[in-house]
């Protein structure tokens, strides 16, 4: 998947499940992405960026949810 496409899939997933709290590994499994540590770290960075932009919140360490 291209970077832009991955972002789109992440945003779409959170939009489709606004009440769900995702851990990074769970999000990867949901999207069918590899669950190796380097891939997880890239997604963790993407989720951090989406959190700083105000799209997501972090209700707990390593957990992400759509900001309502």
WOCORSUL-V882021 format. One record per backbone hydrogen bond with DSSP energy under -1.0 kcal/mol. NH is the residue of the N-H (numbers start at 0). CO is the residue of the C=O. If there is no record, write none. Layout:
NH,CO / NH,CO
This chain:
5,1 / 6,2 / 7,3 / 8,4 / 9,5 / 10,6 / 11,7 / 12,8 / 13,9 / 14,10 / 15,11 / 16,12 / 19,16 / 21,63 / 26,22 / 27,23 / 28,24 / 29,25 / 30,26 / 32,27 / 39,35 / 40,36 / 41,37 / 42,38 / 43,39 / 44,40 / 45,41 / 46,42 / 47,43 / 48,44 / 49,45 / 50,46 / 51,47 / 52,48 / 53,50 / 54,49 / 55,49 / 56,64 / 62,59 / 63,21 / 64,56 / 66,54
